[in-house]
């Protein structure tokens, strides 16, 4: 299985982590590592751009919630950009009540 990367770039001073089409047990640790990298000192907000993600299992959701908790403990926050592919699972699991969810990257950056 090819290794999946989670690119981190800075957009308007905010660290943005872009996720692949699928997040599952095989790559959730990579997501967690990318979020930890993105939340380094100086970045109080991290945006996870999941707009192209079509599937996210419980391991991926756990990585998102855990990263948000760590960010909040350090005075920061995690924001999610979700498309139709994962919006339903985020809502059904209640993740949207824990981590702020936005429809576009532009909205999440404001």
C-alpha positions as CSV (number, residue, x, y, z in Angstrom):
1,X,0.0,0.0,0.0
2,X,1.5,3.4,-1.0
3,X,2.2,5.8,1.8
4,X,-0.3,8.7,2.1
5,X,0.9,12.1,2.8
6,X,-0.8,15.0,4.5
7,X,0.7,18.2,3.1
8,X,0.9,21.1,5.5
9,X,1.1,24.6,4.0
10,X,0.6,28.1,5.5
11,X,-2.3,30.1,4.0
12,X,-2.9,33.6,5.2
13,X,-0.8,32.8,8.3
14,X,-2.8,29.7,9.1
15,X,-1.5,26.1,8.9
16,X,-3.6,24.1,6.5
17,X,-3.4,20.3,6.4
18,X,-4.9,18.8,3.3
19,X,-6.3,15.2,3.6
20,X,-6.5,12.6,0.9
21,X,-9.7,10.9,-0.5
22,X,-9.7,8.3,2.3
23,X,-8.7,8.4,5.9
24,X,-8.8,5.1,7.8
25,X,-6.8,3.1,10.3
26,X,-4.0,2.7,7.8
27,X,-3.2,6.4,7.6
28,X,-4.8,8.0,10.7
29,X,-1.5,8.1,12.5
30,X,-0.1,10.1,9.6
31,X,-3.0,12.6,10.0
32,X,-2.3,12.9,13.7
33,X,1.4,13.5,13.0
34,X,0.7,16.2,10.4
35,X,-1.7,17.9,12.8
36,X,0.9,17.9,15.5
37,X,3.4,19.4,13.0
38,X,1.0,22.0,11.9
39,X,0.2,23.0,15.5
40,X,3.7,24.0,16.3
41,X,4.4,27.2,18.2
42,X,3.2,30.3,16.3
43,X,0.2,28.6,14.7
44,X,-2.8,29.0,17.0
45,X,-5.2,27.8,14.4
46,X,-5.0,24.7,12.2
47,X,-7.4,24.1,9.4
48,X,-7.9,20.5,8.1
49,X,-9.1,20.7,4.5
50,X,-11.1,17.6,4.0
51,X,-13.0,19.0,1.0
52,X,-11.7,16.2,-1.2
53,X,-12.1,13.4,1.4
54,X,-14.8,10.9,0.5
55,X,-14.4,8.5,3.5
56,X,-13.2,8.9,7.0
57,X,-13.5,6.1,9.6
58,X,-13.5,6.2,13.4
59,X,-9.7,6.2,13.5
60,X,-9.6,9.4,11.4
61,X,-12.3,11.0,13.4
62,X,-10.4,10.1,16.6
63,X,-7.3,11.8,15.2
64,X,-9.2,14.9,14.5
65,X,-10.9,15.1,17.9
66,X,-7.7,14.3,19.8
67,X,-5.8,16.9,17.8
68,X,-8.5,19.5,18.6
69,X,-8.3,18.7,22.3
70,X,-4.5,19.1,22.3
71,X,-4.7,22.4,20.3
72,X,-7.2,23.8,22.7
73,X,-5.1,22.8,25.7
74,X,-2.3,24.9,24.1
75,X,-4.6,27.9,23.4
76,X,-5.3,27.0,19.8
77,X,-8.0,25.4,17.8
78,X,-8.6,23.0,14.9
79,X,-11.2,23.8,12.2
80,X,-12.5,21.4,9.6
81,X,-13.5,22.0,6.0
82,X,-15.7,19.2,4.9
83,X,-17.4,18.3,1.7
84,X,-20.4,16.1,1.0
85,X,-18.3,13.0,1.3
86,X,-17.7,13.2,5.1
87,X,-20.2,15.8,6.2
88,X,-22.8,13.2,7.2
89,X,-20.4,11.1,9.2
90,X,-19.1,14.2,11.0
91,X,-22.6,15.2,11.9
92,X,-23.9,11.7,12.8
93,X,-20.9,11.1,15.2
94,X,-21.2,14.5,16.8
95,X,-17.7,15.6,15.7
96,X,-19.3,18.8,14.4
97,X,-20.3,19.7,18.0
98,X,-16.7,19.4,19.2
99,X,-14.7,20.7,16.2
100,X,-15.9,23.7,14.2
101,X,-16.9,22.7,10.6
102,X,-16.9,25.0,7.6
103,X,-18.1,24.5,4.0
104,X,-15.1,26.1,2.4
105,X,-11.4,26.9,3.1
106,X,-12.2,30.6,2.7
107,X,-14.9,30.4,5.5
108,X,-12.5,28.5,7.8
109,X,-9.8,31.0,7.4
110,X,-12.0,34.0,8.5
